[in-house]
């Protein structure tokens, strides 16, 4: 490769990076802000209208909420990848976070007829992590477990203090993941090829966000799953 062609390649890379930054700016300002307005107004309409019009407003509200969550997750991932995601490290008792996530997940669980359970020890070491970021990650995993489980199943969040690590397992007895999909589930926009889950709405970004957010704090995200039996997603933090 000549020096000139090398410099041309560098220039193209920089141009692509600038284009990416511009796209993210457009997504952030030109799409997110109007959608937030639509979300707010559709919520007001759904509470004040009646009959078919109320139903239409509720659909608009629900679908806009889904798009806003997609945009927020996309922007969160982009900030992490570009090194712009702030990490606020504090001393955290994970028992408190697990309990908070369980309580926050109950309305979704009740709506889907899923039983939320926690399995936590009496004592666990305090660890240094980003509390809010970790709570969002655990919530995302529990919400996924609920979404990908048939009715009347259990979703369990288990917390373990194991020598030099702390481990959070989110366990479900749902549809599981095909073996050929296991290596791809953390990829952006990947959706499982399972017939049982193809109609479940999702962006394919949630697990990407969790993996990158946990690794940003020095942790690890792993998965084990058997198709038609269930999955266990595990967050592992060193002490």
N, C-alpha and C positions, 0 to 999 in steps of 0.2 A: 504493500500500500504506500503510495506517495504521500509526501507531506501535505500537498494540496488536497488530495482526496480525503485525507484524515481530517483536515480542518473543515472541509465541506460537511463531513459526517457530524462533527461536533456542532457546526452551525445548525444543521437539521435537527439535532437532538434538542438544542436550545429553543429552536422555533416550536417544536412539539411541546416542550415544557411550558412555553408562553401560551400556546393555544389551549393547553390543558387548564392552566390557571385562569385564562379568560372564560373558558367553558364553566368552570366551577363558580366564577363570579356571576355569570349569567344565571346559573341554576340557583345560586343563593339569593340574588336580588330580584330577578325577573320572574321567577317561578314560586319561590318559597313564600315571599311576602303576600302576593295575591291569593295564594292557596290558604294562607292563615286567615285572611279576611273572609274568604268563602266558607271556611270551616266555622268561624264565629257566627256569621249571619245565618248559615244553614241550621246551626244548632238552635238559634233563636226561633227560626221559622218552624222547625220540627216540634217545638214546645207550644207554639201558638196556633198552628193550623190544625185542621181536622180532616178526617176521611182520607181520600186518595192523595190530596195535596200534602198532608202530613207525612204520608208514606214516601212520597217523592222527595220531600225535604230531608227525611231521615236517610234515604239512600245517598243523596248528595253529601250529607254530613259524614256518613260512614266511609264512603269512597275517598272523600277529600282527606279525612283523617289518615287513611291508609297511605295516600300519596305524600302527605306531610311527613309521616314517619319514615317513608322511603327516602325522601330528600334529606332528612336529618341524619339518618344512618349513613347515607352516601357521603355527606359532608363530614361526619365524624371519622369515617374511614380515610377520607382524603387528608384530613388534618393529621391523623396518625402517620400516614405514609410520608407526608411532607415534613414531619417533625415539628408540627405546629400545635399538637395536642398537649395542653398543659397537664402535668401529673402532680397532684397535690398529695404528697405522701404524709400520712398521719398514722398513729398507732390505733389499730382497729381490733375490736372484738367481733369476730365473724359470726358468733352466735346471734348477736343483735341484728346483723344484716340478714341472716337466714330467716329469722322470725319476721322481720319487716317485709321481706319478699313474699313469704308465705301469706301474710295478711293482705298484701297488695294484690296477690294473685287470686284470692278467693272469689271475687266477683266473676272473673273469667272462668274459673273452675266450676262454679255453681251453674253458670250459663251453659257449660259444656258437660255437665254431670260428671265431673272428675273430682276425686277425693285428694286433697292436698295434705301431705304428711311431712313432718320433719323428724330427723333422727340426729340429735346433737348430744355431745357428752356434757357432763356436769361442769367440767373445766376445760378450757382450751387456751393455749398461749396467745398472747397479743402479738400481732404481726404488723409490719409497716407496709401499707399499701394505699392506693387511692380509694377512699371509701365510696364515693359516689360512682366512680367508674366501675368498681367491682360490683356494687349493688345492681347497676344497670345490666351488667353481664349475666349475673345470676338470674335476674328477672327475665331476661331474654331467653335463657335456657329453659326456665320453668314454663314460660309462655309457649315456647316451641313444643315442649313435652305435652302440654295440655292440648295444643292444636293438632298434634300428630298421634293422638290416642283416641280409641273408640270410647264411647260413653261407659260410665261405671267402672273405670280403672283408677288405679292409684298413681300419683306422681309424688315421688319422695325426694326430699333434699337431705342428704346425709353429710354430716360434718365430722371429719376425723383429724385427730392430732397424732401424727406418726413420726416420732423421732425428730428429724430435721426438716420436716415438711408439714404443711396443713393442706388438707384435701377436701374439696367440696364436690360431691357427686350428685348430679340431677338424674334420677332414675325414673324411667317410665316403662310401662308394659303395653306399648302401643304398636304401631305398624312396623317399626324397625326400619333398617336401611339395608338395601341390597349390597352384597359384598363388592360388586363392581363399582358402586357409587361411593364407597367409604373414603377412597383416596381423593375425591373431588368435592366433598361437602363443604369444605372451607374456602373453595374458590368463589370469586365474585359471580353473582347471578346464576350459580348452579342450582338446578332444581332436580330432585330425584325422579327417576324414570318409573317409579312404582305406579301401578294402576290405582291403588288405593289412595294415593295422596295427590294425584295429578290435578284434582279439582280444588285442593286447598290453596287459598290465596297466599302468596308470599313473594318477597322481592329477591330472594336468594342472596341477601346481604347480611342478614342477622348473624349468622355463624362467622362470617368473615370479620365482622366488627368485634365479636366476642374474642376470637382468636388473637386479633391484632391488639386489642385493648389489654388483654391479659399478658401477652408477651411484652408489651410496652412497660409493664410493671415488673418484669423479670420472672413472670409465672409461665405456666404451660397449660394448654388445653388439649385434652385427649378424648377419644370416643371409642366405645366398643358397642357393637350392635349385632343383633340377629334378626333377620327379616321375619316378620310376623310374630316376633316375640318381645321386642322392645329395645331400648337404647339407654346407655349411660354416658353422659358427658361429664368429664372430670376436670375441674380447675385445680391446679397444684401450685402452691406458693412455697418457696423456701422460707424458713424462719429467719 
